[in-house]
Amino acid sequence: MSTNADRGDGRHWHATIAAAQAGDRQALDELVAGWLPLVYNVVGRALNGHADVDDVVQETMLRAVDHLGSLRDPDSFRSWLVAIAMRQIRDRARRRTTQPLDDSVPADGAADFAELTVLKLQLEGERREVAEAVRWLDDEDRQLLSLWWLEVAGELTRRELAAAVGVSRQHAAVRVQRMKERLETSRSIVRALDGACPGLRDLTARWNGRPDSVWRKRLARHIRGCGYCGDTRTSVVPAERLLVGIALVPVPVGFTLSLALGGKTAAAATSVGWSAKLLTALAKPAVAVTAGATIAAGGAYVVVQTPDTPPPRAAVAPAATRTPGPPPTVPTVTAAPAPSPSPSVTERKAAALYGSVVDGVDRAPARNTRPAALPHRPEPGITSTGGRQAVMQHRGDSVTLSGQGYVLVRWQISPHSRPGALVMPSWTGLDGRLFHVASAGGRRMDDPLDGTSDGPVTGMGGPGTGYTVLPAGTQQMWQNEYFYVDGTVTLTQNERGADYGITVFPTTWQAADDDLRRGPDQGVIRYGLVRDTGDDSAPVPQYATRTTPGDPATVPQRSRV
């Protein structure tokens, strides 16, 4: 991909643009290949990956080629091209007034642009939060953000942003500021939904899960008046600082740009400036940073692979580097039973066999006990049948996870609705290995939240509502439980007595490690707890089996896998 440094503000391309205007086929090829990624990012983010993205990108590129001769100042090529893209986006919005489309459905079931941004650019923490907050913006704000994002990333100037929107720089500044305010509100919503506020759960019980302006306003009102969610309103880092220097999202696999111009086929396109080089330009190393591509039948180039190389596989942290445990006076957490004083070689080998250690009941560490180092296992990625966020609130809801990587299971219990005995979720159909690697989220579910004269109020309930009770011998869960999947497994919600829900997120080692190290000084009850030993002696979660029973709730508590 041509970088901003390569492109400058268009002046670097002055000679190429002038040559293309004079009919140089090679120069035209270079323009299309070099500027397609910028157009794709503008349109993709403005439409959030809607099925119309491909059409709008194609219309933009074709109009730019068709009207290249009308460009008077080659130095203004970039702002001219972006303005064309914005006009096509607005034209598409006007066409929708007679034929409404469902903007919640991306093309061919693919990830929306927010998710694509997170995955392709490997965003974490607050950068990921900003990308996900885009879903909550209205169309007009999303269009403006598509330009502002590129401005703070160094791909556009404020002058070019204003020209693309069709307003003065002063007016553009006002509009950007208003959009940023709504973006910050959306960021607070993303954070609140990742939390465990009982009131927010009740409020969203009727929500279909699709972000829109009506629910943005409802959730924002709740956050403003909620002590539990209140700290989500303050952003740690401004969005513009998070986005500085972030690269363009690579053109995805399967993206197609037709070479037909004005009804002409690819074979006849050379008469209007297209050449054979255009068909191979994207496959060249200089452009392969954006996308690998090949020519397909019918005169199109199709992205068939991305150049992204997987991040280096981090080695498992050696035991010697782990943070020392708490002093003897503080209860320690042990995933496996203590070995005998003089175990035999056979016993030591047996203890290391996968599945020989199953979660057992433990005690929470002291609130100021810092976690040990979390070993970093290979994480090429996890796919989930529930998407990026599977919300399971009813008996029988399930999600199947496949691949190699980390998974977060977030707990939400509603004893005010229905306390009593809780039937735990179960892991079934395991093919491969499954580990319980860490517990975090700032608290165990039985940590006191506040107190009354009758007894403590915890995440498990209170004296006024009653308490949710776990089966005897069941490991007490924390707000966030982290697991490592190496293969395939299905997690099923088995609600019968108590009212509870779980949300399942494919995640990363870095996200888990960050969560573990958020301590009481950052507004939570306690640091997290590392359970992973880095090898096969790490604990296997309770209620796990390789079988697929007709009723997942019948899985034994301490089944061996």
VOVEX-758104 format. One record per residue (C-alpha): chain; x, y, z; residue in three letters. Coordinates in steps of 0.1 Angstrom, whole numbers, plus 2048, in hexadecimal, padded with zeros to 3 digits. Layout:
<recs>
REC  chain   xx   yy   zz  res
REC      A    X    Y    Z  ALA
...
</recs>
This chain:
<recs>
REC  chain   xx   yy   zz  res
REC      A  800  800  800  MET
REC      A  80D  822  7F8  SER
REC      A  811  834  819  THR
REC      A  809  858  821  ASN
REC      A  82E  860  821  ALA
REC      A  830  852  7FE  ASP
REC      A  811  865  7F2  ARG
REC      A  817  885  805  GLY
REC      A  7F8  89A  7FE  ASP
REC      A  7F7  892  7D9  GLY
REC      A  815  8A5  7CE  ARG
REC      A  82A  885  7CC  HIS
REC      A  811  879  7B2  TRP
REC      A  811  898  79D  HIS
REC      A  825  889  781  ALA
REC      A  811  868  782  THR
REC      A  7F0  87A  781  ILE
REC      A  7FA  891  765  ALA
REC      A  806  873  751  ALA
REC      A  7E6  860  757  ALA
REC      A  7D2  87F  74B  GLN
REC      A  7E7  87E  72C  ALA
REC      A  7DD  85A  725  GLY
REC      A  7FA  847  735  ASP
REC      A  7EC  825  73D  ARG
REC      A  808  81C  756  GLN
REC      A  802  83C  76A  ALA
REC      A  7DD  835  76C  LEU
REC      A  7E4  812  778  ASP
REC      A  7FA  820  794  GLU
REC      A  7DF  838  79F  LEU
REC      A  7C4  81E  7A2  VAL
REC      A  7DB  805  7B4  ALA
REC      A  7EA  820  7CB  GLY
REC      A  7CA  832  7D5  TRP
REC      A  7B1  815  7D8  LEU
REC      A  7BA  80E  7FD  PRO
REC      A  7B2  832  807  LEU
REC      A  791  832  7F5  VAL
REC      A  788  810  804  TYR
REC      A  78F  81D  827  ASN
REC      A  77B  83C  822  VAL
REC      A  75D  82A  814  VAL
REC      A  760  80B  82B  GLY
REC      A  760  81F  84B  ARG
REC      A  745  837  83F  ALA
REC      A  72E  81A  838  LEU
REC      A  73C  803  853  ASN
REC      A  742  7E6  83B  GLY
REC      A  71F  7E6  82C  HIS
REC      A  719  7D1  80D  ALA
REC      A  719  7F1  7F9  ASP
REC      A  73E  7F8  800  VAL
REC      A  74B  7E5  7E2  ASP
REC      A  733  7F7  7CB  ASP
REC      A  73B  81A  7D9  VAL
REC      A  760  814  7D7  VAL
REC      A  75D  808  7B3  GLN
REC      A  747  826  7A9  GLU
REC      A  760  83D  7B9  THR
REC      A  77E  82F  7A7  MET
REC      A  76C  82D  785  LEU
REC      A  760  851  788  ARG
REC      A  783  85C  791  ALA
REC      A  791  84B  772  VAL
REC      A  775  858  75C  ASP
REC      A  779  87C  768  HIS
REC      A  79E  87D  76D  LEU
REC      A  7A1  895  750  GLY
REC      A  78C  8AF  762  SER
REC      A  7A5  8B1  780  LEU
REC      A  7B5  8D3  77B  ARG
REC      A  7CF  8D1  797  ASP
REC      A  7E1  8AF  79B  PRO
REC      A  7ED  8BA  7BD  ASP
REC      A  7C9  8B8  7CA  SER
REC      A  7C3  895  7BD  PHE
REC      A  7BF  886  7E0  ARG
REC      A  7A5  89E  7EC  SER
REC      A  793  89B  7CA  TRP
REC      A  793  875  7CC  LEU
REC      A  786  875  7F0  VAL
REC      A  76B  88F  7E7  ALA
REC      A  75F  877  7CB  ILE
REC      A  75D  85B  7E5  ALA
REC      A  749  870  7FD  MET
REC      A  731  87A  7E1  ARG
REC      A  72C  855  7D8  GLN
REC      A  725  84E  7FD  ILE
REC      A  70B  869  7FE  ARG
REC      A  6FB  85E  7DE  ASP
REC      A  6F8  83C  7EC  ARG
REC      A  6E7  84A  80B  ALA
REC      A  6CE  85C  7F5  ARG
REC      A  6C7  83D  7E0  ARG
REC      A  6BF  82A  801  ARG
REC      A  6A2  842  808  THR
REC      A  68D  82F  7EE  THR
REC      A  69C  80C  7F5  GLN
REC      A  6A7  80A  81A  PRO
REC      A  6C3  7F2  821  LEU
REC      A  6CB  7E0  842  ASP
REC      A  6EC  7F1  84C  ASP
REC      A  6F1  7D7  867  SER
REC      A  6F9  7BC  84E  VAL
REC      A  71C  7BD  83F  PRO
REC      A  724  7B0  81D  ALA
REC      A  721  78A  81A  ASP
REC      A  720  786  840  GLY
REC      A  743  794  843  ALA
REC      A  750  7A9  860  ALA
REC      A  745  7CD  861  ASP
REC      A  760  7E7  85C  PHE
REC      A  764  7ED  881  ALA
REC      A  76C  7C8  886  GLU
REC      A  782  7C7  867  LEU
REC      A  796  7E5  875  THR
REC      A  79C  7D3  896  VAL
REC      A  7A6  7B2  885  LEU
REC      A  7BC  7BF  869  LYS
REC      A  7CE  7DA  87D  LEU
REC      A  7CF  7C5  89D  GLN
REC      A  7C1  7E1  8B2  LEU
REC      A  7BF  7DC  8D8  GLU
REC      A  7B3  7EF  8F6  GLY
REC      A  7A6  812  8EF  GLU
REC      A  7AF  811  8CA  ARG
REC      A  798  7F3  8C7  ARG
REC      A  77D  805  8DB  GLU
REC      A  77E  823  8C3  VAL
REC      A  77A  80C  8A5  ALA
REC      A  75C  7FA  8B5  GLU
REC      A  74C  81B  8BF  ALA
REC      A  748  824  89A  VAL
REC      A  72B  80C  899  ARG
REC      A  717  824  8AF  TRP
REC      A  71A  843  899  LEU
REC      A  700  84F  881  ASP
REC      A  707  84E  85B  ASP
REC      A  711  872  859  GLU
REC      A  729  870  876  ASP
REC      A  737  84F  869  ARG
REC      A  73E  860  848  GLN
REC      A  750  87D  859  LEU
REC      A  763  865  86F  LEU
REC      A  76F  852  851  SER
REC      A  782  871  846  LEU
REC      A  78C  87D  869  TRP
REC      A  79A  85B  871  TRP
REC      A  7B0  85D  852  LEU
REC      A  7BA  881  85B  GLU
REC      A  7C7  878  87E  VAL
REC      A  7D8  859  86F  ALA
REC      A  7EB  870  858  GLY
REC      A  7D9  866  837  GLU
REC      A  7C6  886  832  LEU
REC      A  7C9  8AB  83B  THR
REC      A  7AE  8C0  84B  ARG
REC      A  7AC  8D4  82A  ARG
REC      A  7A5  8B4  817  GLU
REC      A  78B  8A9  832  LEU
REC      A  779  8CA  82F  ALA
REC      A  77A  8C8  809  ALA
REC      A  76C  8A5  809  ALA
REC      A  74F  8AF  820  VAL
REC      A  749  8CF  80C  GLY
REC      A  74C  8E8  828  VAL
REC      A  766  901  835  SER
REC      A  782  8F7  84C  ARG
REC      A  772  90A  868  GLN
REC      A  750  8F8  863  HIS
REC      A  762  8D7  85F  ALA
REC      A  773  8DC  881  ALA
REC      A  751  8E2  892  VAL
REC      A  742  8C2  881  ARG
REC      A  760  8AD  88B  VAL
REC      A  75E  8B9  8AF  GLN
REC      A  739  8AF  8B1  ARG
REC      A  740  88E  8A1  MET
REC      A  75C  888  8BA  LYS
REC      A  744  88E  8D7  GLU
REC      A  72C  874  8CA  ARG
REC      A  74A  85D  8C5  LEU
REC      A  754  861  8E9  GLU
REC      A  731  859  8F4  THR
REC      A  732  83A  8DE  SER
REC      A  753  830  8EE  ARG
REC      A  743  832  910  SER
REC      A  727  81B  904  ILE
REC      A  740  802  8F7  VAL
REC      A  751  801  919  ARG
REC      A  731  7FF  92C  ALA
REC      A  724  7E2  917  LEU
REC      A  745  7D0  91F  ASP
REC      A  73D  7D5  944  GLY
REC      A  724  7C3  95B  ALA
REC      A  70C  7DE  966  CYS
REC      A  6EB  7CC  970  PRO
REC      A  6D7  7EB  966  GLY
REC      A  6E6  7EC  944  LEU
REC      A  6DF  7C7  93F  ARG
REC      A  6BA  7CD  947  ASP
REC      A  6B9  7EB  930  LEU
REC      A  6C8  7D8  912  THR
REC      A  6B2  7BA  917  ALA
REC      A  69B  7C7  8FB  ARG
REC      A  6B8  7D2  8E5  TRP
REC      A  6BE  7BD  8C5  ASN
REC      A  6E4  7C3  8C7  GLY
REC      A  6E5  7DB  8A9  ARG
REC      A  6F4  7FD  8B1  PRO
REC      A  6DF  81B  8A7  ASP
REC      A  6D9  83F  8B2  SER
REC      A  6BA  837  8C7  VAL
REC      A  6CD  81E  8DC  TRP
REC      A  6EB  834  8DD  ARG
REC      A  6D6  84F  8EE  LYS
REC      A  6C6  836  906  ARG
REC      A  6E7  827  910  LEU
REC      A  6F7  849  914  ALA
REC      A  6DC  854  92B  ARG
REC      A  6E1  835  940  HIS
REC      A  706  83A  942  ILE
REC      A  703  85F  94D  ARG
REC      A  6ED  855  96A  GLY
REC      A  6FE  834  974  CYS
REC      A  718  832  98F  GLY
REC      A  722  80F  983  TYR
REC      A  728  81B  95F  CYS
REC      A  732  83E  967  GLY
REC      A  758  839  963  ASP
REC      A  752  82F  93F  THR
REC      A  74B  853  936  ARG
REC      A  76F  85E  939  THR
REC      A  787  854  91D  SER
REC      A  7AA  84D  928  VAL
REC      A  7B9  857  907  VAL
REC      A  7A9  86F  8ED  PRO
REC      A  79F  85D  8CD  ALA
REC      A  7B5  872  8B7  GLU
REC      A  7D4  867  8CB  ARG
REC      A  7CA  843  8C7  LEU
REC      A  7C6  845  8A1  LEU
REC      A  7E6  858  899  VAL
REC      A  7FB  845  87F  GLY
REC      A  7E3  827  87C  ILE
REC      A  7E7  817  85A  ALA
REC      A  7CB  813  841  LEU
REC      A  7B7  7F3  844  VAL
REC      A  7C3  7DB  828  PRO
REC      A  7AB  7D3  80C  VAL
REC      A  79B  7B3  818  PRO
REC      A  79B  790  808  VAL
REC      A  780  78D  7EE  GLY
REC      A  77D  7B2  7E6  PHE
REC      A  777  7B7  7C0  THR
REC      A  77C  7D6  7AB  LEU
REC      A  76D  7D2  789  SER
REC      A  780  7DF  76B  LEU
REC      A  761  7E6  756  ALA
REC      A  75F  80B  74E  LEU
REC      A  73F  81A  741  GLY
REC      A  733  7F8  735  GLY
REC      A  753  7EF  725  LYS
REC      A  764  7CE  72C  THR
REC      A  787  7C9  739  ALA
REC      A  792  7BF  717  ALA
REC      A  787  7E0  709  ALA
REC      A  791  7F5  726  ALA
REC      A  7B4  7FC  718  THR
REC      A  7A4  815  701  SER
REC      A  79B  82B  71F  VAL
REC      A  7BC  828  731  GLY
REC      A  7BD  806  741  TRP
REC      A  7DA  7EE  73A  SER
REC      A  7E6  7CC  743  ALA
REC      A  7FB  7DA  75E  LYS
REC      A  7DD  7E4  771  LEU
REC      A  7D3  7C0  774  LEU
REC      A  7F4  7B7  785  THR
REC      A  7FB  7D7  798  ALA
REC      A  7ED  7CB  7B8  LEU
REC      A  802  7AC  7B8  ALA
REC      A  822  7C0  7B8  LYS
REC      A  836  7C1  7D8  PRO
REC      A  833  7E6  7DC  ALA
REC      A  80D  7E3  7DC  VAL
REC      A  80A  7C2  7ED  ALA
REC      A  80C  7D4  80E  VAL
REC      A  7E8  7DC  807  THR
REC      A  7DD  7BC  7F7  ALA
REC      A  7E7  79F  7E2  GLY
REC      A  7D1  79C  7C3  ALA
REC      A  7CC  788  7A3  THR
REC      A  7B8  78D  783  ILE
REC      A  797  77C  782  ALA
REC      A  780  774  765  ALA
REC      A  76A  790  75A  GLY
REC      A  784  7AC  75D  GLY
REC      A  788  7B1  782  ALA
REC      A  7A4  7B0  79B  TYR
REC      A  79B  79E  7BB  VAL
REC      A  7AE  79E  7DC  VAL
REC      A  7B6  77A  7E3  VAL
REC      A  7CE  77D  800  GLN
REC      A  7DA  797  819  THR
REC      A  7FE  79E  81E  PRO
REC      A  7FA  79F  844  ASP
REC      A  813  789  855  THR
REC      A  808  77A  876  PRO
REC      A  818  789  894  PRO
REC      A  836  776  8A2  PRO
REC      A  82C  759  8B8  ARG
REC      A  835  763  8DB  ALA
REC      A  847  749  8F0  ALA
REC      A  837  73D  910  VAL
REC      A  844  751  92D  ALA
REC      A  85D  73B  940  PRO
REC      A  854  733  964  ALA
REC      A  872  746  971  ALA
REC      A  865  767  963  THR
REC      A  843  765  974  ARG
REC      A  83A  77E  98F  THR
REC      A  83F  76F  9B1  PRO
REC      A  81F  764  9C3  GLY
REC      A  811  775  9E1  PRO
REC      A  822  771  A04  PRO
REC      A  819  753  A19  PRO
REC      A  7FF  766  A2D  THR
REC      A  7EA  76C  A0D  VAL
REC      A  7D5  74F  9FF  PRO
REC      A  7E5  742  9E0  THR
REC      A  7D3  733  9C2  VAL
REC      A  7DC  711  9B5  THR
REC      A  7CC  703  996  ALA
REC      A  7D8  6DF  99D  ALA
REC      A  7D8  6CB  9BD  PRO
REC      A  7F8  6CD  9D0  ALA
REC      A  810  6B1  9C8  PRO
REC      A  81B  698  9E1  SER
REC      A  83D  69E  9F3  PRO
REC      A  850  685  9DD  SER
REC      A  83D  680  9BD  PRO
REC      A  849  664  9A6  SER
REC      A  854  66B  982  VAL
REC      A  834  65A  977  THR
REC      A  81F  671  98D  GLU
REC      A  830  690  980  ARG
REC      A  82A  685  95C  LYS
REC      A  806  67E  963  ALA
REC      A  801  6A0  972  ALA
REC      A  80D  6B0  952  ALA
REC      A  7F5  69E  93C  LEU
REC      A  7DB  6B4  92C  TYR
REC      A  7B9  6B1  93E  GLY
REC      A  7C8  6A4  95E  SER
REC      A  7C2  6C5  970  VAL
REC      A  79F  6D2  972  VAL
REC      A  795  6F3  982  ASP
REC      A  790  6F0  9A7  GLY
REC      A  782  707  9C1  VAL
REC      A  79A  723  9CC  ASP
REC      A  79B  742  9E0  ARG
REC      A  79E  765  9D2  ALA
REC      A  7C0  775  9D6  PRO
REC      A  7C3  795  9EB  ALA
REC      A  7B7  7B3  9D9  ARG
REC      A  7DA  7C2  9D5  ASN
REC      A  7EB  7A2  9C9  THR
REC      A  7F9  7A7  9A7  ARG
REC      A  7F4  78B  98E  PRO
REC      A  80F  773  982  ALA
REC      A  81B  776  95E  ALA
REC      A  802  768  945  LEU
REC      A  814  750  92D  PRO
REC      A  80F  759  909  HIS
REC      A  802  73C  8F5  ARG
REC      A  800  73D  8CE  PRO
REC      A  7E1  750  8C2  GLU
REC      A  7DD  750  89C  PRO
REC      A  7B8  756  8A3  GLY
REC      A  796  74A  8AE  ILE
REC      A  776  748  89A  THR
REC      A  754  749  8AC  SER
REC      A  732  740  8A0  THR
REC      A  725  75C  8B5  GLY
REC      A  73B  777  8A4  GLY
REC      A  750  78F  8B7  ARG
REC      A  738  790  8D4  GLN
REC      A  721  772  8DC  ALA
REC      A  707  77C  8F6  VAL
REC      A  6F7  75D  906  MET
REC      A  6DB  765  91E  GLN
REC      A  6C4  746  91B  HIS
REC      A  6C6  721  921  ARG
REC      A  6D3  70F  902  GLY
REC      A  6E5  72D  8F3  ASP
REC      A  707  722  8E6  SER
REC      A  726  72D  8D3  VAL
REC      A  740  717  8C2  THR
REC      A  764  723  8C3  LEU
REC      A  77F  717  8AB  SER
REC      A  7A4  71E  8A6  GLY
REC      A  7C0  726  8BD  GLN
REC      A  7BE  744  8D4  GLY
REC      A  7AE  755  8F2  TYR
REC      A  789  758  8FB  VAL
REC      A  779  76F  915  LEU
REC      A  759  763  927  VAL
REC      A  749  780  939  ARG
REC      A  730  779  955  TRP
REC      A  710  78C  95C  GLN
REC      A  6F9  77F  978  ILE
REC      A  6D7  78E  980  SER
REC      A  6CC  782  9A3  PRO
REC      A  6B3  79E  9A5  HIS
REC      A  6A1  78D  989  SER
REC      A  6A4  769  994  ARG
REC      A  6BD  75D  9AF  PRO
REC      A  6C3  739  9B8  GLY
REC      A  6D7  71B  9AC  ALA
REC      A  6EC  722  98D  LEU
REC      A  6F2  707  973  VAL
REC      A  714  70E  965  MET
REC      A  71C  711  940  PRO
REC      A  72D  6F3  930  SER
REC      A  748  6ED  916  TRP
REC      A  73F  6D1  8FF  THR
REC      A  74B  6C0  8DF  GLY
REC      A  76F  6C9  8E7  LEU
REC      A  787  6C0  8CB  ASP
REC      A  7AA  6CB  8D6  GLY
REC      A  7B3  6DC  8F6  ARG
REC      A  7A2  6F6  90D  LEU
REC      A  7B2  708  92A  PHE
REC      A  7A6  720  945  HIS
REC      A  7C2  739  943  VAL
REC      A  7B8  757  958  ALA
REC      A  79D  769  96C  SER
REC      A  79A  78F  96B  ALA
REC      A  781  7AB  967  GLY
REC      A  78A  7BC  988  GLY
REC      A  776  7A5  99F  ARG
REC      A  769  783  9A7  ARG
REC      A  743  781  9A4  MET
REC      A  741  77B  9CA  ASP
REC      A  755  79A  9D2  ASP
REC      A  741  7B3  9E8  PRO
REC      A  735  7D1  9D4  LEU
REC      A  726  7E3  9F1  ASP
REC      A  719  7DA  A13  GLY
REC      A  6F8  7DB  A27  THR
REC      A  6F0  7D2  A4B  SER
REC      A  6E2  7B1  A3F  ASP
REC      A  6FF  7A6  A2A  GLY
REC      A  715  7AE  A0C  PRO
REC      A  709  7B5  9E9  VAL
REC      A  71F  7A3  9CF  THR
REC      A  71D  799  9AB  GLY
REC      A  70C  77A  9B7  MET
REC      A  6EF  78D  9C8  GLY
REC      A  6E6  79E  9E9  GLY
REC      A  6D0  79B  A07  PRO
REC      A  6B4  7AE  9F6  GLY
REC      A  6B3  799  9D7  THR
REC      A  6C2  777  9E1  GLY
REC      A  6E2  767  9D5  TYR
REC      A  6EB  752  9B7  THR
REC      A  6FA  732  9C4  VAL
REC      A  714  71C  9B2  LEU
REC      A  714  6F6  9B3  PRO
REC      A  72A  6E8  9CF  ALA
REC      A  74E  6E6  9C3  GLY
REC      A  74A  6FE  9A6  THR
REC      A  766  717  9A0  GLN
REC      A  759  73A  9A8  GLN
REC      A  75B  74F  988  MET
REC      A  769  772  984  TRP
REC      A  759  78D  96F  GLN
REC      A  770  784  952  ASN
REC      A  77C  761  94D  GLU
REC      A  797  75A  933  TYR
REC      A  79B  739  920  PHE
REC      A  7B3  72C  906  TYR
REC      A  7A5  717  8EA  VAL
REC      A  7BB  701  8D4  ASP
REC      A  7A2  6EF  8BE  GLY
REC      A  77C  6F0  8BF  THR
REC      A  763  6F2  8DC  VAL
REC      A  73F  6FD  8E2  THR
REC      A  735  711  900  LEU
REC      A  710  70E  90A  THR
REC      A  6FC  724  923  GLN
REC      A  6E8  70D  93A  ASN
REC      A  6D2  725  94D  GLU
REC      A  6B7  713  961  ARG
REC      A  6B5  722  984  GLY
REC      A  6C7  743  989  ALA
REC      A  6C5  75E  96E  ASP
REC      A  6E7  763  95E  TYR
REC      A  6F7  76B  93D  GLY
REC      A  71A  768  92E  ILE
REC      A  72A  77A  911  THR
REC      A  745  769  8FD  VAL
REC      A  761  77D  8EB  PHE
REC      A  77E  770  8D7  PRO
REC      A  79B  785  8E5  THR
REC      A  7C0  787  8E7  THR
REC      A  7DC  780  900  TRP
REC      A  7E3  7A5  902  GLN
REC      A  7BF  7AD  90B  ALA
REC      A  7BF  792  926  ALA
REC      A  7E0  79E  934  ASP
REC      A  7D4  7C2  935  ASP
REC      A  7B4  7B8  947  ASP
REC      A  7C8  7A3  961  LEU
REC      A  7DE  7C1  96A  ARG
REC      A  7C2  7DA  970  ARG
REC      A  7C4  7DE  995  GLY
REC      A  7B2  7EE  9B2  PRO
REC      A  7C4  80F  9AB  ASP
REC      A  7B0  810  98A  GLN
REC      A  78E  80D  99A  GLY
REC      A  789  7E8  99D  VAL
REC      A  788  7D0  9BA  ILE
REC      A  7A7  7BA  9B3  ARG
REC      A  7C1  7B1  99A  TYR
REC      A  7BA  792  984  GLY
REC      A  7C7  76F  989  LEU
REC      A  7DD  75B  972  VAL
REC      A  7D4  736  970  ARG
REC      A  7E9  72B  952  ASP
REC      A  809  718  959  THR
REC      A  814  71B  935  GLY
REC      A  812  6F5  92E  ASP
REC      A  7F9  6D9  92F  ASP
REC      A  7F6  6DA  955  SER
REC      A  7E1  6FA  952  ALA
REC      A  7BE  6F5  95F  PRO
REC      A  7A2  6E9  949  VAL
REC      A  781  6FA  951  PRO
REC      A  766  6E7  964  GLN
REC      A  748  6DA  950  TYR
REC      A  75C  6D1  931  ALA
REC      A  75A  6B1  91C  THR
REC      A  763  6A4  8FA  ARG
REC      A  741  695  8F6  THR
REC      A  722  6A7  8E9  THR
REC      A  705  69E  900  PRO
REC      A  6E1  6A5  8F7  GLY
REC      A  6DE  6BB  916  ASP
REC      A  6FF  6CF  91C  PRO
REC      A  6F3  6D6  940  ALA
REC      A  6FA  6B1  948  THR
REC      A  720  6B5  944  VAL
REC      A  732  6A9  964  PRO
REC      A  742  6C4  978  GLN
REC      A  765  6B5  978  ARG
REC      A  765  6A1  958  SER
REC      A  788  698  94A  ARG
REC      A  790  6A1  927  VAL
</recs>
